[in-house]
Every structure is written in C-alpha cells, then in structure tokens.
Amino acid sequence: MNQPIPARVSFETSDLMLASFLRCRSFMLRGIKRQNGKTVFVFDDSAPLRQSLLDYANDGTVAVRSFCSTMRDLKAITR
C-alpha cells in the first residue's frame, strides 16, 4: 500500500535581507512567489533554519561579499 508523501513544511519571508542571510547560511531557496503585491521567498523549515533565524536577530555573521552578491542576485530574479 502506498503511503502519501508528507508535505514539506516551509518557512516564508518577504524580507530580502533575511532571505539573503539564509542563502549565505546554505539554506536552499525552494521557491519565490508573489503574495499581496510582495515577493515571498520560500525555504524548507527545519531546526537549523530556526537557529539561523535567531542568529540573524542576534547579529549572526556571514561573509559580506557573499551577502551582497546574494542580495543582488535575489533582487534581480524578483523583477
């Protein structure tokens, strides 16, 4: 008997800087969508991602050039 595949739980944010931070922390971007006139970045939710959210809120670090490059790339693909 086939078991249904559980749906992935996702984390969504419209914050470009947070999305860039998460990408710099090696979290895969699973999708980009438009919602209420805003761009929303979709990531798989996980305990490590939640820890990175706390790190972001507490001035966690990522490489500056990588962050700027990632931010520029995300901005370009949302236009």
C-alpha positions in Angstrom: 0.0 0.0 0.0 1.4 3.4 -1.0 1.8 5.9 1.8 1.2 9.5 1.0 4.3 11.6 0.9 4.1 14.2 3.7 4.1 17.8 2.5 7.2 19.8 3.3 6.8 22.4 6.0 8.0 25.7 4.6 9.3 28.9 6.0 8.3 32.1 4.1 9.6 35.6 4.3 9.3 38.8 2.3 12.4 40.2 3.9 15.1 40.3 1.2 18.0 40.7 3.7 16.8 37.7 5.8 16.5 35.6 2.6 20.0 36.6 1.6 21.3 35.7 5.1 19.6 32.3 4.9 21.1 31.6 1.5 24.5 32.6 2.8 24.0 30.0 5.5 23.5 27.4 2.8 19.7 27.0 3.0 18.2 26.2 -0.4 15.6 28.6 -1.8 12.6 26.3 -2.7 10.6 29.0 -4.4 9.7 32.6 -5.0 6.1 33.7 -5.2 4.1 36.9 -5.3 1.7 37.4 -2.4 -0.4 40.6 -1.8 2.0 42.6 -4.1 5.1 41.4 -2.3 7.8 38.9 -3.3 7.9 35.9 -0.8 10.9 33.7 -0.5 10.2 30.1 0.4 12.6 27.8 2.3 12.2 24.4 3.9 11.6 24.8 7.6 14.0 23.0 10.0 15.6 23.3 13.4 18.8 24.6 11.8 16.9 27.2 9.9 15.1 28.3 13.1 18.5 28.6 14.8 19.7 30.8 11.9 16.7 33.0 12.3 17.8 33.5 15.9 21.3 34.2 14.8 20.1 36.8 12.3 18.1 38.5 15.0 21.2 38.5 17.2 23.6 39.9 14.6 25.0 36.5 13.4 27.7 36.7 10.8 28.0 35.8 7.2 30.6 36.8 4.6 30.0 40.4 3.5 30.7 39.9 -0.2 28.7 36.7 -0.3 25.7 38.5 1.4 25.9 41.5 -1.0 26.2 39.2 -4.1 23.3 37.0 -2.9 21.1 40.0 -2.2 21.8 41.5 -5.6 21.0 38.1 -7.3 17.7 37.6 -5.4 16.7 41.1 -6.2 17.4 40.6 -9.9 15.3 37.4 -10.1 12.3 39.0 -8.4 12.0 41.8 -11.0 
